[in-house]
Amino acid sequence: MQKLLSDLQAIVGAAHVLTEGDLSAWTQDWRKRTSGKALAVVRPASTDEAARVVKACSDHLAQHPESGLSIVPQGGNTGLVVGSTPDESGHQIVLSLQRLNAVRSIDAANLTMTVEAGCILQTVQERAESEGFWFPLSLAAEGSCTIGGNLGTNAGGTQVVRFGNARDLCLGLEVVTPQGEVWQGLSGLRKDNTGYDLKNLYIGAEGTLGIITAATLKLYPQPKAQLTAWAAVPSMQAAVQLLGLAHQHLSASLTGFEMMGQFALSLVAKHFDNLRVPLYQDTPFCVLLENADAESETHARAQLEGLLEAAMEDGYVTDAVVAENLTQAHTLWQIRESIPLAQAEEGLNIKHDISVPVSSMAAFVAGTDALLTQAIPGVRLVNFGHLGDGNLHYNVQAPEAQDAAVFLREQEAHVNTIVFDAVLAHGGSISAEHGVGSLKVDHLTHYKSPVALDTMRAIKQALDPLNLMNPGRVVRLG
């Protein structure tokens, strides 16, 4: 391997081939569930360097298949399914894209921005805003996650109800193939009907088919007003009915619809006492709505207040508050985004990122709650997420008196079976926005169509016959 490491140093510079010291920033996953060992962390500064690194690794693996060499592409390393960190073999190169962080261009007339994969999401948002535009992808890790990772996992977030996942915000890609070639697909075209849509093959593939090095993204005009409301709802079914009413009253102005269970909010109140959580103590669920209006703040407020009045008359909402300024709106969103942090403060937990049709949401939650509380007396359910697009983070916390680590070790497989079986029964998916990684790869054989899995394996085998790119993630070969 020493010759390979020397070749990589010649490509990116010795300072950017890391083999010693504390590499935990690249080798430990975001949730600190696992820590691997890298042969090296390699940090190219350009697409050409990235391609040459991949070519060197591909040539080495072809000549020395017994080496078990492979590449793990990595952006901000904020993933939640152990898909961007190395295993314990010591035979994997972590290819960090963080130095590829330039905004290459903004095309105002075409409403597009072309950025490199290592750009931090928040940087993209701020650059778009400085040019008078809006890039609406928004999620809790936006201060550290990268565009390459967002696209590699097809990230979701809080604005999917209107703008869709990362896939829907991307018009073109630049990709390094497993053979070290570069596909230049950075088109800003909204119509291109010339064969297979390669872009969408790489988005969501988690680096198993190639390495995204740059992307052309959609931009939108900034709204004239963004108003936020917080509503108490008496049941999950009422929350679903409120969503339908919100679509009627707000139409395309509805840009956020988040649901939060009472216990989830109680954890925020417990662990972040600087945040005053409204209305949660006397209601099983709260909903956070956002109205982004293209006309005016007066129009946006009238729309939102009209919606809430109608919802109260119909019994879908029992109480509500509308943020009076940006500070109040920010605080309400901070409460929502603090739920995962509060849950971590409470102790180890079993996380789920599931989706079911919105029409099945109330039945799924009621039925799965009942199954879990029957199977594990005292279990605590941290239920929250993006109800507007049918995506819940249906998390499970140990009973209060039980050691969390013991609970995780003894109950995770049982809990996953209960939740995933219920998801399947309701026509849903066991991964809505976090991806598959290595954490869920073996579950796919039980919860995904055999035809779909065979097709995925065929694609992987065709594009990456050496199994160089992120093996054991998303789909296993052999």
C-alpha positions in Angstrom: 0.0 0.0 0.0 3.0 2.3 0.5 3.3 2.9 -3.2 -0.3 3.8 -3.5 0.0 6.3 -0.6 3.0 7.8 -2.3 1.1 8.2 -5.5 -1.8 9.9 -3.6 0.6 12.3 -2.0 2.0 13.2 -5.4 -1.6 14.0 -6.5 -3.0 16.1 -3.6 0.1 16.9 -1.6 1.6 15.1 1.4 -0.3 17.5 3.8 -3.6 16.2 2.4 -3.0 12.5 2.8 -3.6 11.9 6.5 -2.5 8.6 8.0 -1.5 9.4 11.6 -2.8 11.4 14.6 -6.4 11.9 15.5 -8.6 11.1 12.5 -11.8 10.7 14.4 -13.4 13.7 12.6 -13.4 11.4 9.5 -13.6 7.9 11.0 -16.3 8.3 13.6 -20.0 8.6 12.6 -22.1 11.6 13.6 -24.1 9.7 16.2 -20.9 8.2 17.7 -22.3 4.7 17.3 -19.3 3.3 15.5 -15.7 4.2 14.8 -13.6 2.8 11.9 -10.0 2.8 10.8 -8.9 4.5 7.6 -5.9 3.5 5.5 -5.7 7.3 4.8 -7.9 10.4 4.6 -7.3 12.0 1.3 -8.4 15.6 0.6 -8.4 16.7 -3.0 -8.8 20.3 -3.9 -10.2 19.9 -7.4 -12.3 17.6 -9.5 -9.2 16.7 -11.5 -7.4 15.7 -8.3 -10.4 13.7 -7.1 -10.5 11.8 -10.5 -6.7 11.1 -10.3 -7.1 9.7 -6.8 -9.9 7.4 -7.8 -8.0 6.3 -10.9 -4.9 5.5 -8.8 -7.1 3.5 -6.3 -8.9 1.7 -9.2 -5.6 0.7 -10.8 -4.2 -0.5 -7.5 -7.3 -2.6 -6.8 -7.3 -4.1 -10.3 -3.7 -5.2 -9.9 -4.0 -6.2 -6.2 -7.6 -7.5 -5.7 -6.5 -9.2 -2.5 -5.8 -5.8 -0.9 -9.5 -5.2 -0.3 -9.0 -1.5 -1.1 -12.1 0.7 -1.4 -13.1 4.3 -1.2 -15.5 6.0 1.2 -16.6 9.4 -0.2 -17.4 11.9 2.6 -18.8 15.4 2.9 -19.6 16.9 6.3 -19.9 13.5 7.9 -23.3 14.4 9.4 -25.1 11.2 8.1 -27.2 9.2 10.5 -27.0 5.7 8.9 -23.2 5.0 9.0 -22.7 5.5 5.3 -19.7 7.9 5.2 -17.2 6.5 7.6 -14.7 3.6 7.1 -15.1 0.1 8.5 -12.5 -1.4 10.9 -10.4 -3.2 8.2 -8.0 -0.3 7.7 -8.2 -0.9 3.9 -10.4 2.0 3.0 -9.5 5.5 1.7 -11.8 8.2 3.1 -12.1 10.7 0.2 -13.1 14.0 1.8 -14.6 16.5 -0.5 -14.4 19.4 2.0 -11.8 21.3 0.1 -14.0 21.4 -3.0 -16.0 24.2 -1.7 -16.3 26.9 -4.3 -19.4 28.6 -5.7 -18.5 28.3 -9.3 -21.3 30.5 -10.8 -24.7 32.0 -10.4 -27.0 32.3 -13.5 -29.6 34.9 -12.4 -31.7 34.6 -15.6 -31.7 30.8 -15.4 -32.3 30.8 -11.7 -29.4 28.4 -11.0 -26.3 28.2 -8.9 -23.4 25.8 -9.6 -21.4 24.8 -6.5 -18.8 22.2 -5.6 -19.7 19.3 -3.5 -17.9 20.5 -0.4 -19.9 23.7 -0.1 -21.6 23.9 3.3 -25.4 24.0 2.9 -25.7 27.2 5.0 -23.1 28.8 2.8 -25.1 28.0 -0.3 -28.2 29.5 1.4 -26.4 32.7 2.4 -24.8 33.1 -1.0 -28.2 32.7 -2.7 -29.7 35.3 -0.4 -26.9 37.8 -1.0 -27.8 37.6 -4.7 -31.5 38.1 -4.0 -32.5 34.5 -4.3 -33.7 31.6 -2.2 -32.2 28.1 -2.0 -34.9 26.3 0.1 -33.2 23.1 1.2 -33.2 23.4 5.0 -32.3 20.9 7.8 -30.9 20.8 11.3 -27.3 20.1 10.2 -27.2 22.9 7.6 -24.3 24.6 9.3 -22.0 21.6 8.7 -23.5 19.3 6.1 -22.3 19.6 2.5 -24.1 19.8 -0.8 -22.4 16.6 -2.0 -23.7 14.7 1.1 -27.1 16.3 0.7 -27.3 14.9 -2.9 -25.6 11.6 -2.1 -28.3 10.9 0.5 -31.2 12.8 -1.2 -31.7 14.8 1.9 -35.1 16.1 2.9 -35.7 18.6 5.7 -38.4 21.1 6.5 -39.3 22.5 3.1 -40.0 19.3 1.2 -43.8 19.9 1.4 -43.3 22.5 -1.3 -39.9 22.1 -2.9 -39.2 18.4 -2.6 -36.1 16.6 -1.6 -32.5 17.5 -2.7 -33.2 15.5 -5.9 -35.9 18.0 -6.9 -33.6 21.0 -6.4 -30.8 19.7 -8.6 -30.6 20.2 -12.4 -27.1 18.8 -13.1 -24.1 17.0 -11.7 -20.4 16.6 -12.2 -19.4 13.1 -11.1 -16.1 11.1 -10.9 -16.8 7.5 -12.0 -15.3 4.4 -10.3 -12.8 4.3 -13.2 -11.6 7.8 -12.5 -13.3 9.5 -15.4 -15.3 12.7 -15.1 -18.9 12.9 -16.3 -19.6 16.6 -17.1 -23.4 16.8 -16.5 -23.6 20.3 -15.0 -26.5 21.3 -17.2 -28.9 24.0 -16.0 -31.6 22.7 -18.3 -35.0 21.9 -17.0 -35.8 19.9 -20.1 -33.4 17.4 -21.5 -35.0 14.3 -22.9 -31.9 12.6 -24.4 -31.9 9.2 -22.8 -31.4 7.9 -19.3 -31.4 10.4 -16.5 -27.9 9.8 -15.1 -28.2 12.6 -12.6 -30.9 10.9 -10.7 -29.0 7.6 -10.7 -26.2 9.2 -8.6 -28.5 11.3 -6.3 -29.4 9.1 -3.4 -26.7 6.5 -4.2 -24.6 7.4 -1.2 -21.3 7.4 -3.2 -21.7 3.7 -4.2 -21.8 4.5 -8.0 -19.5 7.5 -8.2 -18.4 10.7 -6.4 -20.4 13.9 -6.9 -18.0 16.7 -7.2 -20.3 19.6 -8.2 -23.9 20.3 -8.8 -26.2 22.9 -10.5 -29.0 23.8 -8.2 -32.3 25.5 -8.6 -32.9 29.0 -7.1 -36.1 30.7 -6.3 -37.2 34.3 -5.8 -37.1 35.3 -2.2 -40.6 35.5 -0.7 -42.0 38.8 0.3 -42.9 37.4 3.8 -42.4 34.3 5.8 -44.7 33.8 8.8 -44.6 31.0 11.3 -47.4 29.6 13.5 -47.5 27.1 16.3 -50.8 25.2 16.8 -51.9 22.7 19.4 -53.9 19.8 17.9 -56.0 17.2 19.8 -54.9 14.1 17.8 -52.8 12.9 15.0 -55.9 12.7 12.8 -56.6 16.3 13.5 -53.0 17.2 12.5 -53.6 15.4 9.2 -56.9 17.3 8.7 -55.1 20.5 9.5 -52.6 19.7 6.8 -55.4 19.3 4.2 -56.9 22.6 5.3 -53.5 24.3 5.1 -53.1 23.1 1.5 -56.5 24.6 0.7 -55.9 28.0 2.4 -52.2 28.5 1.6 -51.7 26.4 -1.6 -48.0 26.8 -2.8 -47.3 29.3 0.1 -47.2 26.4 2.5 -43.5 25.7 2.9 -43.3 23.9 6.3 -45.6 21.6 8.3 -43.9 19.9 11.2 -45.5 17.7 13.8 -44.2 17.2 17.3 -45.4 14.9 20.0 -45.9 16.0 23.6 -43.1 13.8 25.0 -40.7 15.1 22.4 -41.4 18.7 23.4 -41.2 17.8 27.1 -37.6 16.7 26.5 -36.8 20.1 24.9 -38.4 21.9 27.9 -36.4 19.7 30.3 -33.0 19.9 28.7 -33.1 23.4 27.2 -34.9 25.5 29.8 -33.9 28.7 27.9 -36.5 27.7 25.3 -40.1 28.4 26.3 -42.1 25.7 24.6 -45.6 26.9 24.0 -48.9 25.0 24.4 -47.5 21.5 24.6 -48.5 20.6 28.2 -52.2 20.2 27.5 -52.2 18.6 24.1 -50.9 15.4 22.6 -49.4 17.1 19.5 -48.3 20.5 18.2 -47.8 21.6 14.6 -45.4 24.2 13.3 -46.5 25.8 10.1 -44.7 28.2 7.7 -46.3 30.4 5.2 -43.9 32.0 2.6 -46.0 34.5 0.6 -45.0 36.1 -2.7 -47.4 39.1 -2.1 -46.9 40.9 1.2 -46.7 40.3 5.0 -50.3 41.6 5.3 -51.5 39.1 2.8 -49.5 36.3 4.5 -50.8 37.1 7.9 -54.4 37.2 6.7 -54.0 33.9 5.0 -52.5 32.2 8.1 -55.0 33.7 10.6 -57.8 32.7 8.3 -56.5 29.1 8.2 -56.2 28.9 12.0 -59.7 30.4 12.5 -61.2 27.8 10.2 -59.2 25.0 11.8 -60.4 26.0 15.3 -64.0 26.1 14.1 -63.6 22.6 12.7 -61.9 21.3 15.9 -58.6 20.6 14.3 -56.8 23.2 16.4 -57.4 23.9 20.1 -55.0 26.9 20.5 -52.4 28.7 18.4 -49.8 31.4 18.3 -48.4 33.3 15.3 -44.9 34.7 15.6 -44.9 38.5 15.6 -41.4 38.9 14.3 -38.3 37.0 13.0 -36.9 36.5 16.5 -40.1 34.7 17.7 -40.2 32.7 14.4 -36.6 31.6 14.9 -37.3 30.5 18.5 -40.2 28.3 17.4 -38.1 26.7 14.7 -35.2 26.3 17.2 -37.6 24.4 19.5 -38.4 22.0 16.7 -34.7 21.6 15.7 -33.7 21.0 19.3 -35.7 17.8 19.7 -32.9 15.4 18.5 -30.4 17.2 20.7 -32.8 17.0 23.7 -33.3 13.3 23.0 -29.5 12.7 22.9 -29.3 14.5 26.3 -32.0 12.1 27.7 -29.8 9.1 26.6 -29.2 6.6 23.9 -32.2 5.9 21.7 -33.4 3.9 18.7 -34.0 6.2 15.8 -36.3 5.7 12.8 -36.7 7.8 9.7 -39.8 6.4 8.1 -42.5 7.5 5.7 -46.0 6.4 5.1 -48.8 8.0 3.0 -50.2 11.0 4.9 -53.6 9.3 4.8 -52.3 6.4 6.8 -50.3 8.4 9.3 -52.8 8.4 12.2 -53.5 4.7 11.9 -49.7 4.0 11.7 -48.9 6.0 14.8 -51.8 4.7 16.9 -51.2 1.1 16.0 -47.4 1.2 16.3 -47.6 3.1 19.6 -49.9 0.3 21.0 -47.6 -2.5 19.8 -44.5 -0.9 21.4 -46.1 -0.1 24.7 -47.5 -3.6 24.9 -44.1 -5.2 24.1 -42.0 -2.9 26.3 -43.9 -1.5 29.3 -42.9 2.0 30.1 -41.3 2.7 26.7 -41.2 6.3 25.7 -41.9 7.4 22.2 -40.3 10.5 20.7 -42.5 11.2 17.7 -41.8 14.2 15.5 -41.1 15.1 11.9 -42.2 16.4 8.5 -45.9 15.5 8.5 -46.3 17.6 5.4 -44.6 15.0 3.3 -45.4 11.9 5.3 -42.0 11.6 7.0 -41.7 10.9 10.7 -38.7 10.5 13.0 -40.4 7.8 15.1 -37.9 7.3 17.8 -37.9 5.0 20.8 -36.5 5.9 24.2 -35.8 3.4 27.0 -38.2 3.3 30.0 -37.2 5.9 32.5 -35.7 3.4 35.0 -33.8 1.3 32.5 -30.2 1.7 31.5 -30.3 3.2 28.0 -27.3 1.3 26.7 -28.7 -2.0 27.9 -32.1 -1.1 26.3 -30.4 -0.3 23.0 -28.4 -3.6 23.0 -31.3 -5.8 24.0 -34.3 -4.2 22.3 -33.1 -2.5 19.1 -33.7 -5.5 16.8 -37.1 -6.2 18.4 -38.2 -2.6 18.1 -37.0 -2.3 14.5 -39.0 -5.3 13.5 -42.2 -3.9 15.1 -41.7 -0.5 13.5 -40.6 -1.7 10.1 -43.3 -4.3 9.8 -45.9 -1.6 10.6 -44.3 0.7 8.0 -44.5 -2.1 5.4 -48.1 -2.8 6.3 -49.0 0.8 5.6 -47.2 1.0 2.3 -44.3 3.0 3.6 -40.5 3.2 3.5 -38.1 2.4 6.3 -35.8 5.3 5.1 -37.4 8.5 4.1 -34.6 11.0 4.0 -31.5 9.7 5.9 -30.5 7.0 3.4 -29.6 3.4 3.9 -25.9 3.4 4.6 -24.6 0.3 6.4 -27.2 0.6 9.3 -30.2 -0.4 7.2 -28.6 -2.3 4.3 -29.5 -5.7 5.6 -33.1 -4.7 6.4 -33.7 -4.0 2.7 -33.9 -7.7 1.9 -37.0 -7.9 4.1 -38.6 -4.6 3.2 -37.8 -3.9 -0.4 -38.9 -5.7 -3.6 -36.6 -8.5 -4.7 -36.9 -7.2 -8.3 -35.8 -3.7 -7.1 -32.8 -5.2 -5.2 -31.8 -7.3 -8.2 -32.0 -4.2 -10.4 -29.9 -2.2 -7.9 -27.3 -4.9 -7.8 -27.1 -5.0 -11.6 -26.6 -1.3 -11.8 -23.9 -1.4 -9.1 -22.1 -4.3 -10.8 -22.2 -2.6 -14.2 -20.9 0.8 -13.1 -18.5 -0.4 -10.3 -17.4 -3.9 -11.2 -14.4 -3.8 -8.8 -16.8 -2.8 -5.9 -14.4 0.1 -5.2 -17.0 2.7 -4.2 -18.4 2.6 -0.7 -19.0 -1.2 -0.6 -21.5 -2.6 1.8 -23.6 0.5 1.7 -27.1 0.7 0.2 -26.9 -2.7 -1.5 -24.5 -5.6 -1.0 -23.0 -7.5 -3.9 -22.8 -11.3 -3.5 
